[in-house]
Amino acid sequence: MKSKSVMFVMSISMAEYLRYLELRQRIIAYREMLLVKFNQLKNSSCDTFAADMKVKVGANYFYPDVMVDCSELDGEALFTQSPTIIVEVLSRSTRKVDETIKKIAYLNIPTLQEYVLVEQDVADVEVFRKKDDWRSSHYFLGDIIEFTSLDIFLDVAEIYARVENQDVLDWEELKKLEEAVSQKS
């Protein structure tokens, strides 16, 4: 019997498989960057997890891409019910679940303060904040996101630093042009 991953590879073209690998690398890059940033938390009682800790909502369990929990979890905990921030990296295969089922579930967690959706193909970070009645705010390259619940700031460019999509490439070109112009002035 063939494994699921072998069956998956056999059912798509090589181009589709290479695109899948590229997207997986992007997700890993986003997770790593967010982990580094969130691990610099001023509040030492907060722990950051990347897809290795489940969040329990009612009878359901989910694996967020990145999660910060400030409830001083037991070192043996397999799940939490008290995250402060949850981050999901959107992909074609997860978008519908992340924007509907997970969002509805997560926004009902009493301790959750911010729910963050990170786009892969364009530079767009959407943040839902409890203090704003869960209305969303969008952040783009050049913007700074304040995670008020953790008292930290994050430049959107940091999130996309290891990503090569058209928005990032255009942004980098614009920054080079601005730098060249400022040097001539």
N, C-alpha and C positions, 0 to 999 in steps of 0.2 A: 504494500500500500504506500502510495506516495504522500509525502508531507504536504500540508496546505501551501507552504511557500513554493514548493516545486510545482504544484498544480497551478498556483497563481502565475508563476513565470511562464508556464506552458500556454496559458490562456490569453496572453497579450503579446504584442509585437515587441521587438527589441527596442524600438524608439519609445514605446509606452513604458517599458521596463526601466530604461535609462531616465525617463522623466520621473518615474516613481522614486528611483534612487536619489535623484537630485532633490526632490521634495522632502524625502526623509532626512537628507543632510541639512536642509534648511531648518527643519523642525529641531534637529539636534543643536544646530547653531543658536537658534532662538532660546532654547532651554538653557544651554550653557551660559549665554550672556545674562539672561534673567537670573539664573542661579547666582552668578558672581555678584550682580548688583544687589539682589535681595539678601545675600549673605553678609553684606556690609551694613546690615540693619543696626540702627542705634539702640533699638530695644532688644537686648540680648536674650530675652525670653522667647523670641520668635524663631521658628525653624522653617527652612525652605525645602521643598520637595519637588522633584521632577519625575512625574509619572511613576513613582515608586511607592506612593502612599495613596490609598483610596480615601475618598470622602463619602461618608454615608449621609444620604438625604432620605428620610423616611425609611422605607424598606429597600431602597436602591443604593447601589455603590457605583461610583464613577472614578476614573483615573484622570484627573486634570493634567495638562501638560506641565504646568508649574503651579505650586500652591504655597502660600505662606500661612502658617498657623502660629498664633501667639498665646496658646493656651497651656504651654508647658506640658506637652505630651509626654507620656511614659515612653522610655526608650524602646519598649517592646511593642508599642502600639502598631497595629496593622491598618488602622483607619482612623480618621478624625471626623468629628461632627461639628468642628468649630474653626473652620478656616477664616482668615481675615481677608486674603486676596486669592482669587483663582484666575489663572491665565490659560486660555486655550488658543492654540495656533490653528487658524482655519486652513483647511485644505478642501479640495473638491469632495473628497469622501467623508469628511467630518462636519462640513459647514452646516448642513441641515440640523444635525443633532446638537451641535454646539450653540446654534442660534435659537433653537426652540426647546427641545426636551431638557438639555442641561441648563440652559438659561432660566427656564421656569423653575426647575428644581433648586438651582443655586440661589436664586434671588429670595427664596424662602428660608435660607439658613440665617438664623438670628445674628450670628457673629460676623457674617460676611459684610465687608465694607465696600469692596471694589471687585467687579467682574470685568476682565480684560480680554478682548478678542484681537489677535494679531493676524493681519493679512499676510499672505506669502507672496502673492504675485504683484502687489502694489504696496507702497509704503503707507499704510493706514492702520492706526491703532485706535480701537474703539474702547472707551472706558465707561462703564456703568457704575455710578456711585450711589450708595444708600443715602448719603446726606443730600443728594439731589433728586430724591424720590425715584431713583433708578433711571433717570434720563441719561442718555448717552452723550458723550463728547468725543469728537474725532480729533486725532493728533497726526500730523504729517511731518515729513522731514523738515527740520528747522524749528520744530516745536519742542517744548519741554513738558513732560508729564509730571505732575505732582501726585504722588501716592500719599494722600493725606493721612490715611490710617497708619502708615509706617514712617511718616515724616522724612521721605526721601524724594529726590527728583531724578528723572531719567530723561536724557535726550533721545528723541526718537531715532536719531542717527546712530546712537549706540545699539539700539535694538537691531537695526539693519546693517550693522558694520560688516558682517561676514556674508552678506546676501548679495547676489547679483541678479536683480530684476531691473526692468527698464527704468523704473522710478529712481532706484539707487544710482544706476549708471548716469542718468540725466542730472541728478543732484550733484554727484561727484564732478561732472563736467562743469556745471554751473559754479561750483566752489572754486575750481581751478581758474575759471575765467574771472571771477570776482577777485581772486588773489592776484592775478596778473594785472588787472586794472588798478588795483590798489597800490601795487608796486610801481606802476608808471606815474601815479599821481604825486 
